[in-house]
């Protein structure tokens, strides 16, 4: 069994006395331990709902979810929630909603303190978490004086200090400027490649999705596309139908290919794009 298994899961939100709105309908997917997965989809496609189901903030209407072999949809209780949240950490869109203390290192220590971890181990975890996100020099600073990107790093450090095996980033870069987004994406890659953390990145940003090992694209009827970034972004037509945009480099190459240039589909990244265009121009001159 994969580290995360979602089997035939459906979820509906109750809307007052009206019929509930279904946002996930019979969805099944799996995520391997140590994998970096990006989840895409327009508003209302169920991306954040899926994240909250995996972290037991919500419980599915139907279906089963397994985390590391544990059925988290059976006999739901506080003890099970705590067990799951030690395995699955979550970084939200707005870091201000995740920062509680007036001093950075105290905020990072908040999670492990609530887990009942002894003081010396908390000290070690806080220091290590701050070093991982390159924020050690801000340990005694007030969080409210930091930039948006720095605050998000502190929120990540707070999750890291609880040492989960998987971290879900729920649109965690959407409120940041380009520099802040790049910083957080760098941290995600570092956690995945160097620390072996399973990363689930829920995003609207196609360029960020390129960094993942695999992309899952949701819409109102479930999973519409799934595969490597190259495989998913090769299907420009479906991406457009879903109200999304392919990464700029990928779309540029696709448009040039439509106009007769010898450029393969699914080009990922600016460097690959530039190389493909250069090769196509050289080929035309021959």
N, C-alpha and C positions, 0 to 999 in steps of 0.2 A: 504494500500500500504506500502511496505517495505521502509526503509529509502533511499536505493539505488535500482532502478529498471532499468535494461538494457534489452530492448526489441528488439529482431531481429536486432541487430546492426552489420553492416559490415563496414570495413574500408580498403582502398587501398592506398598505397603510390605511387605517380607518380615517374617514373624513366626515366627522360629525355624524349625522344620521344618514348620510349618503352611502352608496355602495363604495367599498374600499377600492383604492387605486392599486392595481398590481404593477409592481416595478421589476420583479424578477419572476419568470414563469418557467418552471421545470428546467432550471439551469444546472448543468453538470460540468465540473472542471477539476483538474488536479494540478498541484504545484509541488515540485520536488524540493527536498531540503538543499539549501545553498543556491537555489535558482534566483535569478533577477527577472521579475515579471512586471511588465507595464500593463495597466488596465485602462483602456480608452473608451470613450463614448460621449455623446452629447448630454446635456442636462436632462435628467429624468430617465436615463438609461439603466440606472441601478448600481452605478460604480460605488458610491459611498455607502449605499445600503449593503452591498456585498461585504465591504470592509467592516461594517458594524456587526454583521452576522458572524464573521470570522472571529471577532473580538468579544462576542456574546453581549454586545450592547443591545442587539436585537435578537429575536428568536424566530426562525422561519415558520411560515404557516404550514408548509409541507416539505418533506425531504429530510435528508440527513447531512450533517457536516462532521467530518473526522479531522482532528488535529493531532498529529503524531500518534495515530491509532486510537485516540480517545473520541468516542461519540459525544459531541458537545450538545447534541439536540435531545439527548435522553436523560431523564432525571435531572433537569436543570436546577442547580442550587448554588448558594454562595460559595461553597467549598470548590465546586467545579469551576465557577467563574474565576476564582483566584488562581486555580491551577492553570487554566487556559491563558490568563493574562500574564502569567510568568513566562509563558512560551511565546505569546504574540503581543508585541508592543505596538503602539499606535501613535503617530505624529500627525496632528490635525492641521487644518488650513491656517488657523490664526494662532500663533504661538502665545498670544496674550491670554488665551483661554486655557493654556496648559502650564502657565508659570504662576506660582502662588507666593513664593517667599520674596523677601526684600533684598536678599543677598544670593548671588548666583550659585555658590557651592551649597548653600542650604536648600535651594530649590532642587538641585540635582540629587541631593540626599533624601528628598521627600519620599520617593518611591521605595527605595530599599529599606528605609526606616519603617514604612508601613508593612513591609514584608517580614519584619521582625529580625532583620539581619543584624549581627553584632557590630559594635561601633568600629572596631579596627578594620573589618571587612568593608563597611560602608565607606570609610576614609579611602581605602584602596580603590574601590569602585568609582568613587567621585573623581579622584585624581586621574584615573585611567580614562574615564568617560570624557572629561574635559580635554585631556590630551588628544584623544581620538578625533574630536571635532575642532581641534586647534583653538581652544578657548581657555587654556590654563591661566593665562595672564589676566583673565577677567574674573577669576574665582571670587574675589572680594568686592566686585562691582555690584551696583544696583541694576537689575534686569531692565527696568523701565528707561534707563539711559542708553541702552544699546540699540543698534540699528535692527531693522526687521530681519535681515539675514543672520545677525548675531543672536537675536532672540530665538530664531528657529533652531540654531545650533545648540542653544541651551536646552530647548525642548527635546531635541534628539539625545543630548547627553543625559537628560533625566530618564528617558526610556532606556538608554544603554546601561545606566547604573543598575537597572533591574535585571540585566543580562538575559533578555529574551532571545530565542533562537530565530525568530522572524520579526521583522519590523514592517508595518504598513504605513506608507506615507500617503495620507488622504488629501490630495491637492495641496500638499505642504509648500509648494513653490508658487502658488497662484497669486499670492499677495506681495511677492517680492519683485524687485527690479532685476534686470538681466544679470547684473553682477551677483546679487543675492541668490538667484536661481542657479547660477553656475556653481556657486559655493556649496549649496545643498546637494546638487547632483554629484559633485565631487565626493562629498561625504558618503552618499549612498554607494557609489562605486567602491570606495575604500572599505566600507563595512562589508560589502559583498565579496570583494576579491581578497582582502587581507584578513578579515575576521570570520569569513564563511557564513555570514548572516543571510538568511533568506529575505529577499527584499520584494515587496509588492508596492509598486509606485502607481497610484491612481492620478491621472493627469489629463489635461486638455492639450498639453504642449507636445506636438509631434516630434520636435527635435529632441526633447528629453526622452521620449519613448524609444528613440534609436539606440539608447544606451543599454536597453534591456536584452536579455537572452531570448525572451519570447514576449509577444504582444497578444493580449486578448481584447477584442473589440466587442463591446456590448451595445445592444439597442433594446427597444421595448419588447422584442420577442425572444431575447436571449443572446447567445453568442453568435455573432455574424462572421467574424474573422478570427483566426488564431494561427500563429506561426512565428517564425523569426521575423525581425524587422524587415529584412529583404523580401520575404514572402508576402507579408501583409501590405507593405507599401508598393509592391508591384501591382496590386489591385486598386489602381487609382479610381476606377469607376465606382467600385463599392464604397471606398473611403468617402468619395464625394457625395454619393447617395445618402450616406449616414450623417451628412452635415459636418464632416470633418475635413481637414486639409492635410495633404501629405507634407512632409518636410520640404522646405523650399528647394533644397538641392535635388531631391527626388523628383519633385514636380517639374523643375526646369529641365532635367534630363528626359522626362517622359514627354514633355512638349516638343523638345528638339527631335526626339525619336519619331513623333507623329509627323514632323516636317521632313522626314527622310534622312536624318542623321543616323549613322550606325552606332547607336548607344543602347546598351542593354537596359531592361527595366529593373527597378528595385535598387537603383544606386543609393547608397547610404553615406551621408557625410559630405562636407564641402571638399575635402581633399580628393575623394573618389570621384566626385562630380567634375572637378577641374581636370583630373586625369582623363576621364572618359571623354570630355569635350575636346581636350587636346588630341587624343588618339583619333577621334572622329574627324577633326579638321585635317590632320595629317593624312588620313585615309582618303579624304576627298581630293586632296592635292595630287595623289598618285594617278 
